[in-house]
């Protein structure tokens, strides 16, 4: 296999399914072939549109069919055939330019972190997450947590923060969703071909492929380790599909969030303990461990064991040392979102590690209990994550308030305000989610080099110098791209279900480019209330069918396979297309993923978000909409509670909720209708003599100028670095404490 690091020499073999009988390749053709493979093997390409367009132009039809996977695409071309295609399309300069840009990026030492976080250069940050959403062609994510982790490591790469990432390799990923004839969600699990991924075996300091072994009471678990390059960041993925494992354990990491509670604890054992051991085998000695949610919270136990073994520390001393260099990020105020295990499961899987730590069962179980002496309390991964870290954060200001209240009993001698849980509000990776057309507009009007300063508020003030008509035209171009995408997808859905020619033709013409288009895309958990807008069907039906000021809705999202109420929400919404009051005005796009999400956030007029407050910890989809000129209409929860200023979008309700959920839902539905009827719709359709919605465009500009810089993942990662990573690594030059 060719090396995946583009900075190394590439010696590509012709794939077995390529045309090996083609004419001999010229040195120039071979050079172009190797450079394309080098680009494909580092996911840097995925947030650079010129690379995306380059691969697409080689074969547009196959590019779409292959889920925008450059490895799978290039495997279909021999060097000679690709050279011929490059000649036909005159791709030589584009290939050379893209490859040169990537090399300059990978080798540059002039980054934000080179001066702001130089201490981490000797010992990097180790970032652990159960999923990473980097690109739709890498199906090792399910939703928001994974996409956030993907954006985090992309921004770490862009800022030059020395960081390695650790996750699990899921050969079947998360499920592919389709709706049956009754509108009910069905799930398919498809195996990903490893040779179609930009991945290679990770090797240790001895040059041999890394394999980690974890002892449990009922035998050993083994995992091999893969390496993926995401810009400057190395992503290590553990995979239990090895011959030495028992048959059931070979399937352990095949599915994301699949299986029962025993599968979950074994996956988390591999991620946490196995991940720390994998880094050690690779010769990496992190200065800081960042646990993104509780799934990896067993990791600090292995760090403690290594400190005891290598330096002769006592358990208590090693635990303090491990906690001092550990950050823990909690992502949910929903109780079901915190993994809990029985004492028996913990002993079965942590018993040998507990023996090595020299502690009894009560001590180990106490680390995962709010009250260590309560033998009826299950072991909670969030609790051990907080107890074995000195830096804990929520993911928005409001979530910080809720988390301090939720976990105050862990610090019984402190008042709620003194609970040591801070917050760093989530952000999104601007180059990934910004549409190409909008980026061109910004390039034209923003200061030179603005992308390297995207977290600076001054940069985004330049949006106010853009001609309103130009901004509106750009937005409408993106909206038309979205509608074309939706029509293509829903007509394909109709064909798969065997529906009539008339239904398929109607799907090809669904939605109106001139109508106010509202998007809703997220996991269909019941607390997110996807069906809230349909609380009064007649009332919303009148809004959608208004011939003068029509409204239309686009939905996408998956329910967990075991979440029957969530599946019923999907069925309820998807089947509204059969109701004459909603026909042509509502569409449900199956199989929500990064690709579907990208189209939605880049093209909608309004992004609807109406969770039951305060259960939305942060949310990031609405932040992606901001970048592309869309406006948010949201409950004052998560990030929107600290973002809304009265002129940069729309608020549903007043930020208060009742103790009775039914009353809260009724009130919020009423507030949603009033916001749509008295604010959103009138402002959108208030046009001047040129046909421009001037007030609406002004809100678009206010949204971009006040929110785009604040809610970028560059700002987020810079906050983690200065407020967490550097202090945890002992790099703060001055800290005075008052006694």
Protein Blocks (a to p, Z undefined) as FASTA:
>chain_A
ZZfblkbccdddddfkbcfkbccddfklmmmmmmmmmmmmpcklmmgmklmmmmmmmomm
lmmmnoopaklmmmmpcfklmmmmmmmnopmlmmmmmmmmmmmmmmpcbdfklmmmmmmm
mpccddddfbdcfbfklccbfblmlmmmmmmmmmmmmnopacdddddddfklpadddddf
kopacdddddddfklcccdddddfkopacddddddfkbccddddddddehjbccddddfb
bfkbcfklmmmmmpghiajfklmmmmmmmmmmmmmmmmmmnopacfbdcdehjklmmmmm
mmmmmmmmmnopafklmmmmmmmmpccddfbfbfklpccddfklmmmmmmmmmmmnopaf
klmmmmmpfblmlmkbccdfklmmmmmccbdcdfbfklmmmmmmmmmmmmmmbcfklpcc
dcddddddfklmmcfklmmmmmmmmcehklmmmmbmklmmmmmmpcfklmmmmmmmmmmm
mmmmmmmmmmmmmmmnopafklmmmmmmgcjfkbccddddddfdfklommlmmmpmmlmm
mmmmmmklccddddeddddfklmklmmmmmmmmmmmmpmklgopaccdehiafklmmmmm
mmmmbdcdddddfkbfnopmlmmmmmnopacddddehjllmmpgojacccehjhiacfbl
klmmmmmmmmmmmmmmmmmmmmmmmccfkopafklmmmmmmmmmmmmmmmccklmmmmmm
mmmmmmmnopafbdcddZZ
